[in-house]
Amino acid sequence: MNPVSADRAASPAGTPPQSSDARGVRRAVASSFVGTAIEWYDFFIYGTAAALVFGPQFFPGGSDLAGTLAAFATLAVGFLARPVGGVVMGHFGDRTGRKSMLVTSLLTMGVATVGIGLLPNYDAIGVWAPILLVVLRFLQGIGVGGEWGGAVLMATEHAPKGKTGLYGAAPQMGVPAGVILANVVFLLCSQSMSNDQFASWGWRIPFLLSAALVGAALWIRLGVMESPAFQAVEKEDRITKIPIVDVLKNSWRTVLLAGGTFIATNGIAYVFMVFVLAYGTKELGFSRGTMLTMLIASCPVWMAGMGISAHLSDTLGRRRVYVTSTVALLVVSAGFFTLIDSASVPLMLVAMLLLAFVLGATVGPQSALFAELFPAHVRYSGASLGYQVGAILGGGIAPFIATWLYASFGTTSAITVYFVVVSLISLACTVVLLRRPHVAEEAHATEDTYAAEPAAEPSLAGVR
C-alpha cells in the first residue's frame, strides 16, 4: 500500500470527481441534514415516550418497573428492524440510486410515526395495542435503517475533494438536531398541560406533528440530484445484481469491525438520551421538564463535537481522530454517573455536556470512514450494514440493559461497568479496523479503477 495515499485526506477511493455545482451540493447536504433530523425526531420521540408514558398506556397491570422494561423492549424492536431496512434499501440504493431510497425511507418513517400517534391504548383495544405498537415500531426501524446510509452517501459523494469528513458530518448532525426537536416538542406539551392530560392524549401530539415535518423534508429531497458516484457506476454499467452478497463475500470482516467501532457510541448515547430521563425523574426526583431541558442543552455541544472532529479528520486523518475520540469516550463515560448521582443540577449538566461532546467527536468522522471502506457499487449496502450491526449491539439493547442492571444491583456503578466494557470493545475494533492493511483491498476486491482516475494501490483515503 502506498503510505502517502493512505495518509492523504481525500474523497473515497474509487469515487469519480464530485459535482462542481455548488448549489446542488448545498441542497444535497441540506437534504441529508434535514431529512435525517426529521427521521431521527420520529425515532427519538418513541424513546422519550417509552421512558415517560408507554408503560401504563400499553403495558398496564404490572409494576412500574415491568412496564418500563416492556416499553424499552419495544424500543429494541426498532433496532432489530434497522438492518432489514439497511439491507433492503441498500440493495435498491446500489441498484436504482440513493435519492429514491431516501424518499422511501422518509415516507416509511412518517407513516409509522403518525400511526403510533393514532394508536388506541390497551384500555381501548386490549392486547392489540402492544402488538400494533411493535409492528409500527418495526416499520420505524425499517425507515431509519435505510436512511443513514443514503443520507451519508448523498453528502460524502457530493463533497469537494479534501472535505469528505466535514460534509459527511451533516447527516450525523441531524441526529442531535432530531433529539432537540423531539424533546422541545415533548417539553412544550408536558409543560402546557396537566399530567393527566399529557398521559391521556398530550403525548400523541409529537407523533402527529411528524406528518407536517415529513412533508417539508420530502420537498427538499425531491429537488436533489442523484450522487455523482452512483451516476458513474450506472454509466459504466457496474451495477451489481445482489450488492449485499458482494459485501458479505468480500468485506464481511470489515462490516463486523465497522459495526464494532459504533457499539459504544450508540449504546452510551441511548442510555444518555433515554434511560437518564427515566432515572432522573423516577429515582432522583427531578421534574420531567428539568431532565428534558438538560438533554436539550447538551445537543448543541454534541453537534459541535461532530463538526470539530469531522474537520480534524480531513486534516489529521481518520485514524488519529477516531482512536482519540474513542479513548475520550471511555474516560468520560466512566465518570458520567458519578456526577449524575450527585443530584446537583450544575454537576449533572456538566456530565451531560462532556458526554455529549465526546459522543459527537466519535461519530463526526464516521460517515466519511464508512463510505471509504466500500466501493461505490456496493457502498450503500456495506456502509448501512456496518452501521446497523453497531446499532443493534449498541443502542438497541442499551436502555433495557441499563434498566435491568440498576434494578438488579441497585446502583449505577453496574451501568458504569457496562459503559467501560462496550467502550473497550469499540476501541479494540477501531484499532484493528484502521490498522488492517488489507481493509481497502477487501473493499475494492471486485472494483475496477475508474477510467477517469489514474491507477493506484487501494487505500483508505484520509486514514492515518
CORQUI-V166721 format. One record per residue. RES is the residue in one letter. SS is DSSP state (@ for helix, = for strand, . for the rest). OMEGA is omega in whole degrees, 0 to 359 (* if undefined). D_CENTER is the distance of its C-alpha to the mean C-alpha in whole Angstrom. Layout:
res & ss & omega & d_center
RES & SS & OMEGA & D_CENTER
RES & SS & OMEGA & D_CENTER
//
This chain:
res & ss & omega & d_center
M & . & 178 & 32
N & . & 184 & 33
P & @ & 180 & 32
V & @ & 180 & 32
S & @ & 180 & 29
A & @ & 185 & 27
D & @ & 187 & 27
R & . & 175 & 27
A & . & 183 & 24
A & . & 177 & 24
S & . & 181 & 22
P & . & 181 & 21
A & . & 179 & 24
G & . & 180 & 25
T & . & 179 & 24
P & . & 179 & 27
P & . & 184 & 28
Q & . & 184 & 25
S & . & 177 & 26
S & . & 179 & 29
D & . & 186 & 28
A & @ & 180 & 27
R & @ & 179 & 27
G & @ & 178 & 25
V & @ & 180 & 22
R & @ & 180 & 22
R & @ & 178 & 21
A & @ & 179 & 19
V & @ & 179 & 17
A & @ & 180 & 17
S & @ & 178 & 16
S & @ & 181 & 13
F & @ & 185 & 12
V & @ & 181 & 14
G & @ & 179 & 13
T & @ & 179 & 9
A & @ & 180 & 10
I & @ & 180 & 12
E & @ & 181 & 10
W & @ & 169 & 8
Y & @ & 179 & 11
D & @ & 183 & 12
F & @ & 185 & 10
F & @ & 179 & 11
I & @ & 175 & 14
Y & @ & 180 & 15
G & @ & 178 & 14
T & @ & 179 & 16
A & @ & 178 & 19
A & @ & 180 & 18
A & @ & 190 & 19
L & @ & 189 & 22
V & . & 189 & 24
F & @ & 180 & 23
G & @ & 180 & 25
P & @ & 182 & 28
Q & @ & 187 & 27
F & @ & 181 & 26
F & . & 182 & 27
P & . & 174 & 31
G & . & 179 & 34
G & . & 178 & 32
S & . & 176 & 32
D & @ & 180 & 29
L & @ & 181 & 27
A & @ & 179 & 27
G & @ & 179 & 26
T & @ & 178 & 23
L & @ & 179 & 22
A & @ & 179 & 23
A & @ & 178 & 20
F & @ & 176 & 18
A & @ & 176 & 19
T & @ & 174 & 18
L & @ & 181 & 14
A & @ & 180 & 14
V & @ & 178 & 15
G & @ & 179 & 12
F & @ & 177 & 11
L & @ & 179 & 14
A & @ & 186 & 14
R & @ & 177 & 10
P & @ & 175 & 12
V & @ & 177 & 15
G & @ & 179 & 13
G & @ & 181 & 12
V & @ & 183 & 16
V & @ & 182 & 18
M & @ & 174 & 16
G & @ & 179 & 16
H & @ & 182 & 19
F & @ & 177 & 20
G & @ & 176 & 18
D & @ & 182 & 20
R & @ & 184 & 23
T & . & 178 & 24
G & . & 182 & 21
R & @ & 189 & 18
K & @ & 184 & 19
S & @ & 181 & 20
M & @ & 176 & 17
L & @ & 176 & 15
V & @ & 180 & 18
T & @ & 182 & 18
S & @ & 181 & 14
L & @ & 179 & 15
L & @ & 179 & 18
T & @ & 180 & 17
M & @ & 181 & 14
G & @ & 180 & 17
V & @ & 181 & 20
A & @ & 183 & 18
T & @ & 177 & 17
V & @ & 177 & 21
G & @ & 177 & 22
I & @ & 179 & 21
G & @ & 180 & 23
L & @ & 188 & 26
L & . & 174 & 26
P & . & 182 & 29
N & . & 185 & 29
Y & @ & 181 & 31
D & @ & 184 & 34
A & @ & 186 & 34
I & @ & 175 & 33
G & . & 188 & 33
V & . & 178 & 31
W & @ & 180 & 30
A & @ & 178 & 28
P & @ & 179 & 25
I & @ & 180 & 25
L & @ & 176 & 24
L & @ & 179 & 22
V & @ & 180 & 20
V & @ & 180 & 21
L & @ & 176 & 19
R & @ & 177 & 16
F & @ & 178 & 16
L & @ & 174 & 16
Q & @ & 180 & 13
G & @ & 177 & 11
I & @ & 182 & 13
G & @ & 183 & 12
V & @ & 177 & 8
G & @ & 177 & 9
G & @ & 185 & 11
E & @ & 191 & 9
W & @ & 183 & 7
G & @ & 180 & 10
G & @ & 180 & 12
A & @ & 179 & 11
V & @ & 183 & 11
L & @ & 177 & 14
M & @ & 179 & 16
A & @ & 185 & 15
T & @ & 182 & 16
E & . & 171 & 19
H & . & 189 & 20
A & . & 172 & 20
P & . & 180 & 24
K & . & 179 & 25
G & . & 180 & 24
K & . & 181 & 21
T & @ & 180 & 18
G & @ & 183 & 16
L & @ & 180 & 17
Y & @ & 179 & 16
G & @ & 179 & 13
A & @ & 183 & 12
A & @ & 177 & 12
P & @ & 177 & 9
Q & @ & 179 & 7
M & @ & 176 & 10
G & @ & 180 & 9
V & @ & 177 & 6
P & @ & 175 & 9
A & @ & 176 & 12
G & @ & 177 & 11
V & @ & 179 & 11
I & @ & 182 & 15
L & @ & 181 & 16
A & @ & 185 & 15
N & @ & 174 & 17
V & @ & 180 & 19
V & @ & 178 & 20
F & @ & 180 & 21
L & @ & 179 & 23
L & @ & 180 & 25
C & @ & 184 & 25
S & @ & 182 & 26
Q & @ & 184 & 28
S & . & 180 & 30
M & . & 179 & 32
S & . & 178 & 33
N & @ & 179 & 31
D & @ & 178 & 33
Q & @ & 180 & 32
F & @ & 180 & 28
A & @ & 183 & 28
S & @ & 184 & 30
W & @ & 185 & 29
G & @ & 181 & 27
W & . & 182 & 24
R & @ & 185 & 24
I & @ & 179 & 24
P & @ & 180 & 20
F & @ & 181 & 19
L & @ & 179 & 22
L & @ & 181 & 21
S & @ & 182 & 19
A & @ & 180 & 21
A & @ & 181 & 22
L & @ & 179 & 19
V & @ & 178 & 18
G & @ & 179 & 21
A & @ & 180 & 21
A & @ & 178 & 18
L & @ & 180 & 20
W & @ & 179 & 23
I & @ & 185 & 21
R & @ & 181 & 19
L & . & 180 & 22
G & . & 182 & 24
V & . & 176 & 22
M & . & 175 & 24
E & . & 184 & 22
S & . & 180 & 21
P & @ & 181 & 24
A & @ & 179 & 23
F & @ & 177 & 23
Q & @ & 179 & 26
A & @ & 178 & 28
V & @ & 181 & 27
E & @ & 181 & 28
K & @ & 182 & 31
E & . & 177 & 32
D & . & 182 & 32
R & . & 181 & 29
I & . & 182 & 27
T & . & 183 & 26
K & . & 179 & 28
I & . & 186 & 25
P & @ & 184 & 22
I & @ & 177 & 20
V & @ & 177 & 24
D & @ & 181 & 24
V & @ & 182 & 21
L & @ & 179 & 22
K & @ & 188 & 25
N & @ & 189 & 25
S & @ & 185 & 22
W & @ & 178 & 21
R & @ & 179 & 21
T & @ & 178 & 19
V & @ & 182 & 16
L & @ & 180 & 17
L & @ & 177 & 17
A & @ & 177 & 14
G & @ & 180 & 12
G & @ & 179 & 14
T & @ & 187 & 13
F & @ & 185 & 9
I & @ & 184 & 11
A & @ & 182 & 12
T & @ & 183 & 9
N & @ & 181 & 7
G & @ & 180 & 11
I & @ & 180 & 12
A & @ & 182 & 10
Y & @ & 171 & 10
V & @ & 179 & 14
F & @ & 186 & 14
M & @ & 188 & 13
V & @ & 184 & 14
F & @ & 184 & 17
V & @ & 176 & 18
L & @ & 180 & 19
A & @ & 181 & 21
Y & @ & 182 & 23
G & @ & 181 & 24
T & @ & 187 & 26
K & @ & 184 & 27
E & . & 182 & 28
L & . & 174 & 28
G & . & 178 & 30
F & . & 178 & 28
S & . & 177 & 28
R & @ & 180 & 25
G & @ & 179 & 25
T & @ & 182 & 25
M & @ & 179 & 22
L & @ & 180 & 20
T & @ & 178 & 22
M & @ & 178 & 21
L & @ & 178 & 17
I & @ & 181 & 17
A & @ & 183 & 19
S & @ & 186 & 17
C & @ & 176 & 14
P & @ & 177 & 16
V & @ & 176 & 17
W & @ & 179 & 13
M & @ & 178 & 13
A & @ & 177 & 16
G & @ & 178 & 15
M & @ & 183 & 13
G & @ & 181 & 15
I & @ & 183 & 18
S & @ & 178 & 16
A & @ & 178 & 15
H & @ & 180 & 19
L & @ & 180 & 21
S & @ & 176 & 19
D & @ & 184 & 21
T & @ & 182 & 24
L & . & 181 & 24
G & . & 183 & 22
R & @ & 187 & 19
R & @ & 184 & 20
R & @ & 182 & 22
V & @ & 182 & 19
Y & @ & 181 & 16
V & @ & 180 & 19
T & @ & 181 & 20
S & @ & 180 & 17
T & @ & 175 & 16
V & @ & 179 & 20
A & @ & 178 & 19
L & @ & 177 & 17
L & @ & 183 & 19
V & @ & 184 & 22
V & @ & 181 & 20
S & @ & 179 & 19
A & @ & 180 & 22
G & @ & 187 & 24
F & @ & 186 & 21
F & @ & 174 & 23
T & @ & 179 & 26
L & @ & 179 & 26
I & @ & 182 & 24
D & . & 175 & 27
S & . & 182 & 30
A & . & 175 & 29
S & . & 184 & 30
V & @ & 178 & 28
P & @ & 180 & 28
L & @ & 177 & 27
M & @ & 179 & 24
L & @ & 176 & 23
V & @ & 180 & 24
A & @ & 183 & 22
M & @ & 178 & 19
L & @ & 179 & 19
L & @ & 182 & 19
L & @ & 178 & 16
A & @ & 182 & 14
F & @ & 182 & 16
V & @ & 173 & 15
L & @ & 177 & 11
G & @ & 181 & 11
A & @ & 181 & 14
T & @ & 182 & 12
V & @ & 179 & 9
G & @ & 181 & 11
P & . & 190 & 13
Q & @ & 182 & 10
S & @ & 181 & 10
A & @ & 181 & 14
L & @ & 182 & 15
F & @ & 178 & 13
A & @ & 182 & 15
E & @ & 181 & 18
L & . & 188 & 18
F & . & 177 & 19
P & . & 190 & 22
A & @ & 187 & 21
H & @ & 175 & 23
V & @ & 189 & 20
R & @ & 179 & 17
Y & @ & 181 & 15
S & @ & 184 & 16
G & @ & 181 & 15
A & @ & 181 & 12
S & @ & 183 & 10
L & @ & 178 & 12
G & @ & 180 & 12
Y & @ & 184 & 8
Q & @ & 173 & 8
V & @ & 178 & 11
G & @ & 181 & 10
A & @ & 179 & 7
I & @ & 183 & 11
L & @ & 179 & 13
G & . & 187 & 11
G & @ & 184 & 9
G & @ & 184 & 11
I & @ & 188 & 14
A & @ & 180 & 14
P & @ & 178 & 15
F & @ & 180 & 18
I & @ & 180 & 19
A & @ & 179 & 19
T & @ & 180 & 21
W & @ & 180 & 24
L & @ & 181 & 24
Y & @ & 179 & 25
A & @ & 183 & 27
S & @ & 186 & 29
F & @ & 178 & 30
G & . & 181 & 30
T & . & 177 & 28
T & . & 177 & 25
S & @ & 178 & 26
A & @ & 178 & 25
I & @ & 177 & 21
T & @ & 176 & 22
V & @ & 177 & 23
Y & @ & 177 & 20
F & @ & 183 & 18
V & @ & 181 & 21
V & @ & 182 & 21
V & @ & 177 & 17
S & @ & 177 & 17
L & @ & 178 & 20
I & @ & 181 & 18
S & @ & 178 & 16
L & @ & 179 & 18
A & @ & 180 & 21
C & @ & 179 & 18
T & @ & 181 & 17
V & @ & 180 & 21
V & @ & 182 & 22
L & @ & 187 & 20
L & @ & 175 & 21
R & @ & 179 & 24
R & . & 184 & 25
P & . & 184 & 27
H & . & 179 & 27
V & @ & 182 & 23
A & @ & 178 & 24
E & @ & 174 & 27
E & @ & 185 & 25
A & @ & 185 & 23
H & . & 185 & 26
A & . & 184 & 28
T & . & 184 & 28
E & . & 174 & 28
D & . & 179 & 31
T & . & 177 & 31
Y & . & 182 & 31
A & . & 183 & 35
A & . & 184 & 34
E & . & 176 & 33
P & . & 178 & 35
A & . & 181 & 35
A & . & 175 & 33
E & . & 180 & 32
P & . & 181 & 28
S & . & 171 & 26
L & . & 183 & 22
A & . & 176 & 23
G & . & 182 & 22
V & . & 172 & 22
R & . & * & 24
//
